[in-house]
């Protein structure tokens, strides 16, 4: 864990390579995975070079082929073909995009041909099936030979019946020479109502429609969805009206199928359609088998997945192109600059040599801390070498802000303090054990959940729980520890060592011994239980809060010492620690003194009133409220020290920095005047040494950053001082949430147990016991094991982000984001 206290040492590197070896070198950097590339292109507003435009086009080509692979993956999923979870193979190709085109084009072409043929075939099958239904319905209509029955089928419309009888038309379902015509077909059931309305308006009531539902839904081949359809039978008067109805059918996506003129022709057509459907289905099955074989070979080929291999190769190629977009180009050379951990520089050089060992090209030249960088480096990025345990806690810190380079890292201490504060709020032996067991279950099945996470199959909530599994283990352990201290196991005290209070028949009598560890179980479920735990937990919260904040102030001293900031040590750290100790540090001392003193026959003083009177009644303590001899003089001294620290925090640092800035500016100007005189004497004109100009630029840049004017710095320092002074009070009060949430957790557990088990379940029959236990378990799981865990987690998070870290943590660092293939 020593590497977590401060970030790793970083080196700024300049890597120069030939055009021929650039691609191999950059891929080697990706495999190495410890080089943070700095953008040398000049940003969005810079004029792109020819090479930048070429790699921008190549990025577009990568996106094009990635989209094609995604489409093939969707087709694989649509056909319910499983892609195996196997290690990804490295694609060995000179040009990944050309190799991918040669591999994918034949597969895509063959798939598209078969898919289009399958679509046409499905459409033909649907058409034949629909026509079969039409013929079957019309055949049933033809069998209705009775005039009265036909009258019912054609609706009771006197005009049509009279005209049909007058014309003496035959009983065939269709007669092209007659005055009456038929339009038959199939229409989606959802379009029947609008189709009927449109038909009535267009024909002015001279067309009659009947509909018969098809029992089995018909699958739409273009969408793959089942569509409920119905056969329609329209009787119209006149030939022109028939053409209108057909146009209306097209509007409502209805298929129109003409009928044969005789009963025998209808029968023969149905037989032919039946055979055609069987043939088409056989062809469809063979086509599907061929498509499945094609997609299966793409998804799973002898224990590997070509689809995943090419997707991985494309992601790497896109990453390589992104790096080349950040490079600087000369005529025959390519330059990269960036940051690398100092411990890995030697390995980086060896990796770059091996990358071009077989090609005959010269290895890339690596320069550490170049004197003439293409881009003046900013602050180094922050990098910590993490493991599975520290990764979770560092993520908690980085969510608030990344540590500044070489700043003390709160993540190291968060490993202990975060689960401890959670345990103080959640302290319960039983609930803590459940939380620990759940976290251990996630750790035990880590390989399975890790594979699901990488494949994107892990749900959002499950993924968050899995990411914090090691944090939850410690949270559960500290919850158990604090539960032992509170002697609370799901609202039931544990009498492990034997109580020190004995029942005498009328009251509890203390036997003079002390319960070895934790709270004596005799304090539970008594009339004064709540007041006892209130007093204990509230005072404990204040002590923990002051110690936590004081530790944060001490950590600021480590920062000042490391950065050689003597001014901040003398005029920031010392006044702050004195102010904290003279106010709430003294309050903690009074709590301990009050705990250690016997108040059997004396009313103990109220500590909050004592603290208020310490400032309002300067140098005075009420008789009978003194905790120790000489309390008035000590408190007066502490108040004077606290008040003297306030002007020091407000004024000392701005005044000293303003004086030093004036001295630094004057020295820099004198140095520049001497430099100009030397250049003039040596007759060098306007020529300057590049290294010298860079160094001067650094000096001017540093002077500019530090000089904001005395007024601005005074305001800035005053804001921080006011924040600290007021925060000393508000932050201490904020730690009372430890007391509040601990009390709420204990009271909820007590209510759930006493009401659902003690009152309604216990000694009430087996059915009531079962119901009471089920309700108790559901309430305990939902409220205490889910909601309260999240609540305590969020409050512990706030105590670290606001109350603890603001004492020393700037959180304005640059994250170390290396160019790496590991994530692929």
N, C-alpha and C positions, 0 to 999 in steps of 0.2 A: 504493500500500500504506500510505500515511500514515494513512488512516482506520482501519487495523486495529490501530494501537498502543493507542488508547483508543477506547471506544465513543462513538457520536455524542451530542452534546448533546441532551437531551430537555426538552420543555416540557409542563407539566400544563395541559390545556385543559378548559374547561367550555363545552359546546355546548347552547344553549337554543333550541328551535324550537317553532312552533305545532303543534297537533294535525293541521292540514290539510297542512302541509308536512313532517311528520315522516317519512313513508314515502319521499318523494322524496329527502329529505336523507340518510337512512340508506343508501339504495341508492347515492347519490353517494359516501358514505364508503367503501362496499364497492369501488366502482370506483377510488377514489383509492388505497386499500390501504395507508395509512401511519398509521392511527389505532388505537392499542392501547386497547380499551374496558375501563374499570374497572367492576366489578359494583357497582351502587348499590342492588340489591334487598334487601340485608341477609342474603343466604345462605338456606340451606334452612330455618332455624328462624324466619325472619321471616314475619309474616302477609302472604300475597300480596294484592295489590290487585286491583281488578276488571280493570284493564288487563293485569296479569300473567296472570291466569286466562284471559283472552281469547286472549292470544298462546300460552299453553300449549296451549289447545284447537286453535289454528291449527297448532301444531307437530304435534299428533296427526293433523290432517287432511293435512298434508304427508307424514307417514309412511304414511298410508293410500293416498294416490295414488302415492307412490313404490313401494309394494308392488305396486300394479296395473301400473305400468310395468315393474317387474322381472318380473312374470308374463308380460307380453307379450314381453319380451326373451327369456325362456326358451322361449316358443313359437316365436319367430323362430329361435333356435338349434336347436330340435328339428326344424324344417322345413328346416334347413341353408340359411338365407338369410343372406347376408353383409351386415353393417352397414358401410357405407363409412367410412373414416377421413377425414372432411372437417371443416373448421372449424365450430364450433358457432355457430348464429345466435342473436341476441338475440330473445327473445320479447317483443313489444310488447303489453302487456295492462295494463289498469287493475287487475284482480284476477287473479293467475296461477291460483289454484285454480278460480275460476269458468270461466275460459277453458279450462283443462285439462279440466274436466268436460264442457264443451260439445264439445270436440274428441274426447275419448276415449270418452264414453258410447256414441255411435252405432257406433264401431268395435268396442268391446267387446261390445255387444249383438249385432251382426251376426256377430262371430266366435264367440260362445258358441252362437248358434243353429246355425250351420254345423258347429261342432265337435260339438254334441250330436247333430245329424242324422247326421254322419259316424260317430259312435260307434254309433248305432243301426243304421246301414247296415252297418258292419263286423260287428256282432254278428249281423245277419241273414245276411250272407254266410257267416260261420263256421258258423252253424246249418245252412244249406243244404249246405255242404261236408261237415259231419259226417254229416248224414243220407244224403248220397250214398255216403259210405264205409260206413255201416251197411247200406244197401240192397245195395251191391256185395258185402259179405261174406255177407249173408243169401242173396243170389242164388246165390253159389257154394255155400252150404250146401244150398240147395234142389236144385241140380243133382246132389248126392250121393244118387242114388236107390237105390243098392245098400244093403240092410239092414245088411250087415257094415260098410260104410263109415260109415253113419249111427251104427252102434253105436260106432265109434271116435270120431266127433265128439262124441257125447253122453257119452263116457267109459264105461268098463266097470263100470257100476253095475247089478247084476242086478235090483234093485228097480224102477228106472225102466223098464228094458227089458221086464220082465214085465208091468208095469202098462200100458205102451203097447200091447203086443201083445194083452193081454186086452181092453182098451177098443176095439181096432181103430181107432185114430185114423188119419186121413188123413195124407198126406205133406206137407201144407201147412206152412209155417213157423209158422203161428199158427192157433189154434183156440180161440176164446173160450168155446165150449160144452164143450170137452174138459176132462179132469182135469188135463192137463199144459199149462202156460202158458210164454210166452217174454217176457223183458224185454231189450230191446236198446238200445244207446246208445254214447256216447263218454265216456271218462274219462281224466284226465291219467295218464301212464304212471307217475309217481312215487307215485300213490295205489293202484296195483294190489295190492301186497302187503297193506296194511292193509284194503283193500276185500275181498279174499279171506277174510282172517281174520274180519272182522265178518260177512260173508255166511255163513260156515260156522257161527259161533256162533249167529246169529239163526235159521238154518233147521235147526240140528242135523243138518247133513249132507244135507238134503233139497233143496238147490239146487246146481246145477252151473254153473260159469262158464268161458267160454273167451274168450281175448283175442287180438286181431290188431292188430299195430302199424301205425300210419299212417306211411308213408314220409316225407311232407313235414310239418315242424312247422307248427302253426297259430298265427298271431299273435294274442295277446290284445289286443283294442282298447283296453282300459282302461289297460294298462301299456305296450303297445308291444313286449313281449318275446315271443319265440318259445317255444311250449309243445309239448313232445312228448306226443302223445295216442295212445290205442289204442281200437279198437272192442271192446266186450264183448257177449257173448251168454250170457244166464243162463236156464237151464231150471229151473223151479220146479214143485212139486206143490201144487195148491190155489190158490184165488182169494185167500184171506187172506194167504198167503205172498207173492203177487205184490205186494200193497200194501206189505208190509214191505220187500221188496227195493227198491221205488221210493223209499221214505223213506231207505233206506241210500244210494241213489244221490244223493239230494239232499245228504246229509251229506258225501259225498266229491266234491262239485262235478262230478258226472257228468251229462251231458245224456241224457235218455231219449227215444227216438224210436219211436213205435208202427209196426208193420209192416202193410202191406196183406195181404189174405187170399189173393190169388191171384197167380200168376206174372205174368200180364198187367198187373195193377194195379201191381205193383212196377216193371215196365218203363215203364209210362206215367208213373209218379211220378218215375222217374229222368230221363225226358226233360223233364218240367216243371221239375224242380230245376235241370237244366243251363241251361235258358233263363233261369230266375230269377237264377241266379248271374251270367250274362252281363249281364243288365239292371242288377243291383245294382252290378256292378263299373264299368259305364259311368257310373252316377250317382255312384259314389264318386270316380271320376277327375275328373268335372266339379266336384264339391264341393271336392276338394283343390286344383284349379286356382283356384277362387274364394278359398279360404283363403290360398293362396300369394300371390295378387294383393293381397289385403287386407293381409297382413303385409309384403309387399315395399313397398307404398306407405307403410307406417309406418316401415320401416327405411331406405328409400332413395327419396326423392321428388325427382327432377330434380336430382341432385347434392348434396342435403342430406339429413340424417337427422332427421325430426321426433321420433323417439324420443329421440335424444341431445339435441336442443334442449329438449325438455320435461324430461328428467332434469336437465339443467343448470339450467333455470329453477327446478325444485323445490329443488335444492341451494342456490341463491342465496336462495330464499324462506325456507328453513329457517335459513340464516345470518342473514338480516334479522330473523326472529322471535327468534332467540337474542340478538341485540343489544337488541331491545326488551324482552326479559326482564331485561336488566341496567339498564334505564333507570329514572329517577325521574320520577314523574308528578305534575303539578299539575292544577288544574282545566281549564285550556285550553292548558297548555304541557307539553313533554316535555324532560327534561334528560339529557344524556350527559356523562360525564367520562372522561378518559383521557390517554394520553401520545402525543406526536407529536414526531418529530425537529425540532429547531429550524430546520433548513434548509428544512423542508417546510411550516411553518406558513402562510406567505404563499400557497403553492399550495393549501393546504387551504381557506383562506378564499375564494379565487377559485372553487374547485370547488363550494363550498356556494352561492355566489351564482348560478352557472350552473345549478345543479340546479333552482332555482325561478324561473328567469328568465321562462319561458313560462307559468307557472301563475298569476301575479299575487299569490302569497303572499310575505310578507316573508322574506328570507333568515335563516338561523339566526345567532344572536348567539354569537360566539366570544370567550371571555375567557381570557387567558393568566395562569396562576398565580393563580387566583381567591383572594380573601381569605377568602371564606366558602364553602369547598367542602362539598358534601354529604357526601363521605367524605374524611377526612384522608389525603392521599396517602402511600403507603409509599415505599420506595426506588424510583427510576426503573428501568425495564427497560433491559436492555443490548441495543444494536443496532449491528451492523456492516454496512456496505454491501459485499457480497461479489460476487465474480465466479466463473466456473467453476473457476478454479484454487484460489482461497482458500476456496471453499465446502467442499471436501473436507477440508482441514486444519483449518478451524474446526469441522467436524463431529467430528473426532478429539478436539479440546479440549472441546467441549460435551458429548460423551458422558460425560466425567468430571465436568463441572460447568460451568455458565454463568459467565463472568467477572462479578464485581461491577461495578456501574456506575462507570465511569471508572477501573477497575483496569487495570493493564498486561495486555494480552491475549497469552497464550502462543501463540495461533494464528499471529501474524505470524512469530515465530521458528521455529515448528514447520515452516513451509514449507521452511526450509533444514536444520534440525537433524534432523528426522525421517527424510527420505530419506538424509541423510548417515550417521546411525547404522545404518540398514538396510544401506547400502552397505558399511560397515565389517564387518558380520557376513556379508554375502552376497558380498563382493568377488570377482567373477569376470568376465572380459571376455566370454566366450561366453555364459554364462547371463544376464548383464546385458543383452546385445544382444537375446536372445530376449525378455526381459521388456519391454524398450523397444519392440520391434516389435509385441508383442501390445497394449500400451497405445496405440501409434500407430494400430493397426488399429481399436480401439474409437473413437478420436477421429475417424478418417477416416469411419467409419460412424455418426457421432453422431446424425444426423437419423433414421436408421432405428431405432436403439435407443431414442431419445427418444420416438418415436411408439409403440413397443411398451411402453415404461414407462408412458406416460400411459394407454394402453388396458388395462394390467394383464396383458399377454401376455409380459412379460419375466420369465424364471425368477428364482428367489431368488438362486442362485449367480451367474448372469450379471448380475443386477441389482447385486449387491455389487461385482463386478469393474467394471461400467460406471460406477458411482458413484465409484470410486476411480481412474478412468483417468488423470487428470492427476497424481495422487499416484504411480501406478505408472511414469509416464514419468520423473519425477525419481528414483524409487527405482532404476529401471534405469540411468539415466545415472550416478548415484553408485556403483552396483555396478560399472559399467564403469570408472569413475575409480579406485575402490579396487582393482579387479582389475589395472589398470595399475600401481598402486603395489606390489601383491603380485607382479606379473609372473606372473599365473595366468590361463590361458585353458582352462578345462575340464581342469585338472591338467597342461596343457602350457605350459611357459615360452616366451616369445617373445624371441628374441635380435635385437632391433631395432637396437641401437647397437653391438653387439659386446661380448663379455664382457671384463671386466678381469682375468680369471684364465685363464692359459694352462697347458695340460697339458705337463708336462716329461718325461713318460714314467713317472714314479713318483708324482707329486703335482701338485696345481695350484699355480701360482706367480702371485702378484699382480704386475701390471705397473706399479703405482704410480698408475694412473688410477682415476677413479670413474665408475661407470655413471651416465649423465646423469639418468635418471628411473626410479624404482622399484627393485626388488630385482634384483641381478645374476642372470641365468639360471643361472650356475654353481652357485648354492646349491640348485637343485632336483634332486631324485632322487639325493641323496647320503646317506651314512650319518648325517651330522649335520644333515640338513635339518629334521627335526622339532624338535630342540633349538633350532636357530637361529630358526625361525619362532615357537616357543613364547616364547622370550625377547623377541623383537621385538614380537609382538602383545600380550603381557601388559603390557609397559611402556607401549605405545601406548594400551591400553585405560585404564590408570590415568590417564595424562595427559589423555585426552579426557574421562574422567569428572570429574576435578577441575575442568577448565576449564568443563565444562557446568554443574556445580553452582555454581561461583563466579559464572558469568554469571547464574544464578538468584538468588543473593544480591544481586548488583548491581541486578537488576531490582526487588528489594524496596526499594532506595533510591529508585528512580523513583516508586514508590507513596507512600513516606513524604514525599518532597518535594512531590508533587502535592497530597496531603491535609494538608500543613503539620503533619505529625506529628514535631515535633522530638525528642520523647522517644524515639520508636522509632528515629530516626536515630542518636542518641547512645548509647542503651542496648540496642539490638537489632541494628542493622545493623553498627555498628563492632565490637562484641565478636564477632559471628559471623564477619565477614570476617577479623578478626585470628586467631581460633581456626582457621579453615580454612587460612589461609596459613601459620600456625606449625606445622601438623601435616602435612597432605597436600599443601599447596602446597610445603612444603619437600621433601617426598618427590619431587615432580615435578622440582624443581630438582636433586636428587641424581641422578635418572635422566638428565637432560640432561648433567650433569657427567660421569657415568660413560660416557655415549655419546661424549663429546668427548675422552676421555682414552685414550691408548694403553696397553693392558695386556698387551703381548706377553710381557714377562718377569716380570710380577708377577700374582699372583692377585687378581682384583678383589673388593672387599668385597660381602657379601650385603646388599642394601638392606633387606630385611625384618628381618633381625637388627639392622641399624643403627637402624632405627626403634624396635624394641623396647627396645634398650639405651639409646636416647635418653631414655626415661622411667624405665627401671629402674636404669640406671647414670648417674645425673645428673652431667653435667659431665665425663664420661670417655669417651674413644675409644680402642679397642685399637690398639696399635702395628701399623702395616702395613695398617690398615683405613681410614685417613683418606683422604678424597677431596680435601681441600684444607687449607691451613694455617689454623689457628685454628678448626677444626671443633668442638672440644669447647666453646669459649666461645660460639659462635653457637648451638649446640644447647641449651645451658643457658639462654641468653636467651630462645629460642623457647619452651621448656617453661614458663618463668616467665610469659611473656606469655599462653600458652594457659591456664594455671591461674588467672591473675588474671581472665581473661574469664568464667570459670564463675560466681563469685558475682555479677558484674555482670549477667549474663543472668538469673540467678535472682531477684535481690532489687531491683535498681534501679528497674525500671519499675513493679512493684506499689507500692513505697513512694511514688514520686513521684505516681502516679495517685491513690493514697489521699489524699495531702495535697491535691492539686488538687480532688478530689471534695468534700472537707470545705469548702474555700474556696468552691466553686461553690454548694454547698447553703446556706451561710451567706449568700452574696450574694443568692440567690434568695429566701430567707425575708425578708431585709431589704427587698427590692424589693416583695414581696407585702404586707408591713406598711404601707409607704408608700402603696401603691395602695389598700388598704382605708381608710386615714385620709383620702385625697383623696375617695373615694366618700362617706364619712360626712360630711365637711365640706360637700360640694356637695349633700347631701340627695338622692342618687339612689337610695337604698334598695338593693335587690338587683339593680337593672338594671346590665348590663355591656355594654360595647362588644363586639359579636360578633368583630370582628377581633382585639381584645385578648385575648378568651378563647381564641381559636384559637392565638395566639402563646404564651400562657401554657401552654396544653396541649402545644404543641410543646416548650417548655422543660422542663416536668415530665416529659414522655415521654422526652426526651433524657437528663435527669438519671437517670431510673429505669433506662434501658437501660445507662448507663455505671456505675451504682453496684450492684455485686454483692457488696459487702463485701470487706474486705481479705483475709480468709482465702480466699474463693472465687477472687479474682483472683490471689493468690499461688499457689494450687494450679494454676489454669489456666496461668499463666505458667511454672510449674515443669515442667508436662507438656510444653509446647512446647520448653522449654530442654533437657529430657532427650531429647526426640525429636530435636532438632537435634544434640546432642553424640553420642549413640549412632548417629544416622543418618549422621554424618560418616564413621564407620568402616564401617557396614553398606552405606551407599549407594555408597561407593567400591569396596567389594568386589563390589557388585552390577554395577558396570560391567565386571567381568571376564567377564561373559557375552559382551561384544564379542569377546574373545579366544577363548572356548570355542566359540561358534557359527561364527566364522570358521575356526577350526581344524577343526571337524567338517565344515564344508562342503568345505573343501579336501581332507580325507582321504577323504570319501565319493566325491568326483569322481575322486580318484586311484585308489581301489579299483575303481570302476566301469570306468575306462579300462584300467588295467593287467590286470585279470582278464578282462573281457569282450571287449576288443579286443586287448590285447597278448598275453595268454596263450592264449586260446581262439580268437580270430578271425584275428589277423595271421599270415600265412604258413601257414595251415591249410587251404587250398583255398577255392574260391568259396562252397561251401555253408556251411562253418563261418564264413567271413567274414560272409556274409549273416545267419546266425543270431546270431553274436556282436554284430553291429551292431544288429540288431533288439532284442536283450535289453538292450544298452547304452542305446539310445535310450529304451526303455520305462522302464528304471530311472532314467535321467536326468530324463525328463519327470515321472514320478510322484513321485520322491523330492525331486529338487533343484529342479525348476521349479514344483512344486505345493506339496508339504508343507513344504519348507524356506523357500519364500517366505512362507508363512503363519506359520511358526515365527519367522522373523526379524522379520516385521511385528509379531507379538504382543510380542516382547521389546523392540523399539524403542518400542512403545506403553507398556509398563511403565516403561521408563527415563524417559519424558516425564511420565507421570502421577505416579509416586512419587518418583523421584530428583530430577527437575528442578523440577516445579511445586510441590512442597511447600516450596520455599525462599521463595516469594513469593505463591503463588496461593491465594485463599480459595475460589473456585468456588462461592459461594453467591448468585450474582446471579439476577435475574428475567429470563427470556427475553422479548424483544420479540415479541409475537404479535399482529400487526395484524389488524383485520377487513378481509378482502380477498376479492375475487372471482377473483383471479388463479389460484388453485389449481383453480378450476372450469373 
